[in-house]
Amino acid sequence: HLPRIAKLEAFDPRDHENTKVSRLRAHLRASYGRPVADAAKEAVRLADIFDPADRPVKKHGGRIDDVARARLEEQCRLQRLEVEVALEDREVTAWLESFGRAQSVFAAAASAFAREDQTQTHVLRDCIQRWQLDADIAAKHLSAATAAAEEQFLAATGLSRPSLKQLGMRERMSWRFDECVL
């Protein structure tokens, strides 16, 4: 029995916690991808994972950093890992900081590209009531609205114009506008 007892005494609970933190890091990488070195690209990439219409985003008042924190806490609960222990890990903390930076990009994108006046219903109503179903007039107004939304986003974030191509919210708005005109 002595060898068994010796093995039990050699058990260090920190080893168990390290394993759980390693699993948490793997979960973060699987959920959100590998971190990108360029902070601006990383912020756009993380902001693009979420949609303002997502239930968790709505629940947290449009704050994706709070959504990420809540998901991290839930994953810790599932693994029976103390959140404080997880937050001692540099990679876990770096993820939360990345979501903090992505929050400003997400908020600017939602403000510019996911407004009520850009919904398909609203645009179709404008096509009928304001532009009398004239596709050329509608296309001109929607093109101007797209340009204004892009400028609003770029001014709010300070990002470059090519970053717009990486943003799904902008693409979805453009598709809605195109569907209404065609």
Phi, psi and chi 1 to 4 in degrees:
 res  aa     phi    psi   chi1   chi2   chi3   chi4
   1 HIS       -  -21.4  -64.3  -61.5      -      -
   2 LEU   -61.0  -41.8 -119.5   35.0      -      -
   3 PRO   -61.5  -36.1  -22.5   30.8      -      -
   4 ARG   -65.1  -43.8  -74.5 -173.2 -173.0  166.8
   5 ILE   -63.7  -39.7  -66.9  171.7      -      -
   6 ALA   -60.9  -39.7      -      -      -      -
   7 LYS   -65.8  -39.9  -74.3 -178.4 -176.5  177.5
   8 LEU   -64.2  -40.4  -71.2  175.1      -      -
   9 GLU   -69.5  -26.0  -70.5  173.8    1.3      -
  10 ALA   -78.6  -10.7      -      -      -      -
  11 PHE   -67.4  127.7  174.9   73.6      -      -
  12 ASP  -113.0  120.0 -174.3   -8.6      -      -
  13 PRO   -61.0  -23.7   -1.6    0.8      -      -
  14 ARG   -65.6  -31.7  -71.1  176.2  -65.4 -173.4
  15 ASP   -61.3  -41.5  -67.1  -20.8      -      -
  16 HIS   -64.1  -42.3 -172.1   56.9      -      -
  17 GLU   -66.0  -39.3  -63.4  -62.6  -42.3      -
  18 ASN   -61.8  -38.2  -72.6  -23.1      -      -
  19 THR   -63.7  -42.5  -57.8      -      -      -
  20 LYS   -64.9  -41.1  -70.6  179.8  178.8 -179.3
  21 VAL   -65.5  -38.2  171.7      -      -      -
  22 SER   -61.7  -42.3  -66.2      -      -      -
  23 ARG   -64.6  -36.8  -84.2 -170.6  -92.4  153.4
  24 LEU   -64.5  -43.9  179.6   62.6      -      -
  25 ARG   -61.4  -42.3  -76.6 -166.2  -51.8  -99.4
  26 ALA   -63.1  -39.1      -      -      -      -
  27 HIS   -63.3  -42.8  171.8   76.1      -      -
  28 LEU   -62.1  -43.9  -70.6  170.6      -      -
  29 ARG   -65.0  -38.8  -79.5 -171.9 -126.1  107.2
  30 ALA   -68.9  -35.8      -      -      -      -
  31 SER   -78.6  -39.5  -62.8      -      -      -
  32 TYR  -119.5    2.0  -55.2  116.6      -      -
  33 GLY    83.8  174.9      -      -      -      -
  34 ARG   -77.4  143.3  -68.9 -139.8  177.6 -100.7
  35 PRO   -62.7  146.1  -18.6   28.1      -      -
  36 VAL  -102.2  141.6  178.2      -      -      -
  37 ALA   -66.3  -38.0      -      -      -      -
  38 ASP   -73.7  114.5 -176.3   -9.8      -      -
  39 ALA   -62.0  -37.9      -      -      -      -
  40 ALA   -67.1  -44.3      -      -      -      -
  41 LYS   -64.5  -38.7  -76.7 -175.4  179.1 -179.8
  42 GLU   -64.8  -40.7  178.3   71.1   -5.4      -
  43 ALA   -63.7  -42.9      -      -      -      -
  44 VAL   -65.6  -42.9  171.0      -      -      -
  45 ARG   -62.4  -46.0 -173.7 -177.4   71.5   78.0
  46 LEU   -68.9  -38.9  -70.3  174.5      -      -
  47 ALA   -63.7  -32.5      -      -      -      -
  48 ASP   -75.0  -13.8 -160.5   41.0      -      -
  49 ILE   -67.9  -30.6  -68.0  172.6      -      -
  50 PHE  -102.8  158.4  -62.5   92.0      -      -
  51 ASP  -127.0  140.1 -171.1  -81.4      -      -
  52 PRO   -59.0  -21.9  -20.5   28.6      -      -
  53 ALA   -85.9   -7.1      -      -      -      -
  54 ASP   -62.6  139.3  -69.9  -15.2      -      -
  55 ARG   -57.0  -47.6 -175.7  176.3  -63.1  145.3
  56 PRO   -63.3  -34.8  -17.7   26.8      -      -
  57 VAL   -66.6  -43.2  174.6      -      -      -
  58 LYS   -63.0  -42.7  -73.7 -179.1  177.0 -179.2
  59 LYS   -59.8  -34.5  177.2 -178.2  174.6 -173.2
  60 HIS   -99.0   20.9  -69.5  -80.3      -      -
  61 GLY    66.2   30.8      -      -      -      -
  62 GLY    79.7   13.2      -      -      -      -
  63 ARG  -102.2  102.8  -58.6 -133.4   22.3  118.4
  64 ILE   -71.4  -24.4   63.4  170.3      -      -
  65 ASP   -66.7  -35.6   52.8  -14.9      -      -
  66 ASP   -70.6  -35.9  -70.0  -14.1      -      -
  67 VAL   -63.0  -45.7  173.0      -      -      -
  68 ALA   -63.3  -40.8      -      -      -      -
  69 ARG   -64.4  -43.0  173.0   74.4 -177.3 -139.5
  70 ALA   -63.7  -40.6      -      -      -      -
  71 ARG   -65.7  -39.0  -72.0  179.9  177.3  173.9
  72 LEU   -62.9  -45.1  175.6   95.1      -      -
  73 GLU   -63.0  -38.8  -70.4  172.0   -2.5      -
  74 GLU   -65.5  -41.4  176.1   61.9   16.6      -
  75 GLN   -64.9  -38.9 -166.7   62.0   32.9      -
  76 CYS   -62.6  -42.2  -73.6      -      -      -
  77 ARG   -61.6  -42.3 -172.3 -170.6   67.2   73.7
  78 LEU   -64.2  -34.4  -68.3  173.1      -      -
  79 GLN   -89.6   -0.6  -68.5 -172.9   25.3      -
  80 ARG    54.9   50.1  -67.1 -171.7  -56.3 -119.8
  81 LEU  -117.6  130.8  172.3   67.0      -      -
  82 GLU   -66.1  134.1  -65.4  -68.1  -36.1      -
  83 VAL   -59.9  -38.2  175.5      -      -      -
  84 GLU   -61.3  -37.8  -66.4   78.0   25.2      -
  85 VAL   -66.8  -42.5  171.9      -      -      -
  86 ALA   -64.0  -38.1      -      -      -      -
  87 LEU   -73.4  -10.7  -67.5  177.1      -      -
  88 GLU   -75.9  -16.9  -71.1  177.9   14.9      -
  89 ASP   -78.6  131.2 -174.6   70.9      -      -
  90 ARG   -62.9  -40.4  -75.7 -175.1  -57.1  142.6
  91 GLU   -67.3  -40.5 -172.1  174.8  -21.2      -
  92 VAL   -64.0  -44.8  171.7      -      -      -
  93 THR   -63.3  -39.7  -54.6      -      -      -
  94 ALA   -62.8  -37.3      -      -      -      -
  95 TRP   -61.6  -47.1  -88.2  109.1      -      -
  96 LEU   -63.9  -37.6  -70.8  178.7      -      -
  97 GLU   -65.5  -37.8  -70.2  170.1   -1.8      -
  98 SER   -62.7  -40.7  -65.5      -      -      -
  99 PHE   -68.2  -30.9  -84.2  106.4      -      -
 100 GLY   -62.4  -42.8      -      -      -      -
 101 ARG   -69.5  -36.4  -71.6 -172.6  -63.4  -86.0
 102 ALA   -69.0  -24.6      -      -      -      -
 103 GLN   -58.3  -42.5  171.8   56.0   38.7      -
 104 SER   -66.4  -36.6   61.5      -      -      -
 105 VAL   -67.3  -44.0  173.2      -      -      -
 106 PHE   -61.9  -45.3 -179.7   80.3      -      -
 107 ALA   -62.3  -42.9      -      -      -      -
 108 ALA   -66.0  -39.9      -      -      -      -
 109 ALA   -66.8  -43.3      -      -      -      -
 110 ALA   -63.9  -39.5      -      -      -      -
 111 SER   -67.3  -34.8  174.0      -      -      -
 112 ALA   -88.4  -38.3      -      -      -      -
 113 PHE  -115.8   -2.6  -56.3  118.5      -      -
 114 ALA  -130.8   41.4      -      -      -      -
 115 ARG   -85.6  161.3  -64.3 -170.1  -42.1 -107.9
 116 GLU   -60.6  -37.7  179.4   64.1   31.0      -
 117 ASP   -73.6   -2.0   65.7  -27.4      -      -
 118 GLN  -106.8    5.4  -64.1  166.5  -20.8      -
 119 THR   -71.2  157.5   62.3      -      -      -
 120 GLN   -61.6  -39.7 -164.1  166.1   21.0      -
 121 THR   -61.7  -45.9  -57.9      -      -      -
 122 HIS   -64.1  -43.8 -170.1   82.9      -      -
 123 VAL   -65.9  -41.7  171.9      -      -      -
 124 LEU   -63.6  -39.0  -73.3  172.2      -      -
 125 ARG   -62.6  -42.0 -171.2  175.6  -58.1  127.9
 126 ASP   -63.5  -40.1  -79.6  -11.8      -      -
 127 CYS   -58.9  -38.9  -75.7      -      -      -
 128 ILE   -79.5  -51.3  -65.6  167.0      -      -
 129 GLN   -80.8  -42.5  -66.0  174.6  -11.1      -
 130 ARG   -94.8  -34.5  -68.1  177.7   49.2 -160.4
 131 TRP  -111.3    9.6  -53.6  -43.2      -      -
 132 GLN    45.1   43.3  -76.5   72.5   40.5      -
 133 LEU    59.7   22.2  -63.9  174.6      -      -
 134 ASP   -85.0  110.8 -172.4  -29.5      -      -
 135 ALA   -63.7  -35.8      -      -      -      -
 136 ASP   -66.7  -43.8  -66.6  -28.5      -      -
 137 ILE   -65.9  -43.4  -66.0  172.5      -      -
 138 ALA   -61.8  -44.5      -      -      -      -
 139 ALA   -61.2  -40.3      -      -      -      -
 140 LYS   -64.1  -46.2 -173.5  171.8  117.8 -176.8
 141 HIS   -66.5  -41.0  -77.4  -79.1      -      -
 142 LEU   -70.4  -33.5  -66.0  174.5      -      -
 143 SER   -65.2  -41.8  177.3      -      -      -
 144 ALA   -65.1  -39.0      -      -      -      -
 145 ALA   -65.3  -38.5      -      -      -      -
 146 THR   -64.2  -46.3  -59.8      -      -      -
 147 ALA   -62.1  -40.5      -      -      -      -
 148 ALA   -66.0  -41.3      -      -      -      -
 149 ALA   -64.9  -41.0      -      -      -      -
 150 GLU   -63.0  -45.0  -71.9  173.2  -10.1      -
 151 GLU   -63.9  -38.9  -70.0  -54.3  -42.7      -
 152 GLN   -60.7  -46.1  175.8 -172.4  -16.3      -
 153 PHE   -63.4  -47.9  172.8   76.4      -      -
 154 LEU   -63.5  -38.9  -66.1  173.4      -      -
 155 ALA   -66.7  -37.9      -      -      -      -
 156 ALA   -72.6  -32.2      -      -      -      -
 157 THR  -103.1  -26.1   60.6      -      -      -
 158 GLY    75.8   12.1      -      -      -      -
 159 LEU   -80.2  168.0  -66.7  171.3      -      -
 160 SER   -85.6  160.4   64.1      -      -      -
 161 ARG   -59.1  -38.9 -168.9  161.8  -73.3  -77.2
 162 PRO   -59.7  -23.3  -25.8   33.8      -      -
 163 SER   -66.9  -20.6   64.7      -      -      -
 164 LEU   -62.5  -32.8  -73.4  169.9      -      -
 165 LYS   -68.4  -20.7  -67.4 -177.7  175.2  151.1
 166 GLN   -88.7   -5.3  -59.7  169.0  -11.7      -
 167 LEU   -98.4  113.6 -158.7   59.1      -      -
 168 GLY   -65.3  -33.6      -      -      -      -
 169 MET   -61.7  -38.9  -92.1 -169.6  -99.9      -
 170 ARG   -66.2  -42.1 -172.5 -118.2  174.6 -111.1
 171 GLU   -64.2  -43.1  -71.7  -60.3  -47.9      -
 172 ARG   -63.9  -38.7  -72.8 -172.0  -64.0  -83.4
 173 MET   -62.9  -44.2 -179.6 -162.8   71.9      -
 174 SER   -61.8  -41.5  178.9      -      -      -
 175 TRP   -63.9  -41.8  -65.8  -22.5      -      -
 176 ARG   -60.2  -44.3  -78.6 -168.8  -53.9  -88.5
 177 PHE   -63.3  -44.4  -73.1    0.0      -      -
 178 ASP   -62.8  -42.0  -71.3  -13.4      -      -
 179 GLU   -63.1  -34.6  -72.6  173.6   -4.9      -
 180 CYS   -72.9  -33.5  -69.0      -      -      -
 181 VAL   -81.5  -37.1  173.8      -      -      -
 182 LEU   -74.6      -  -62.7  175.8      -      -
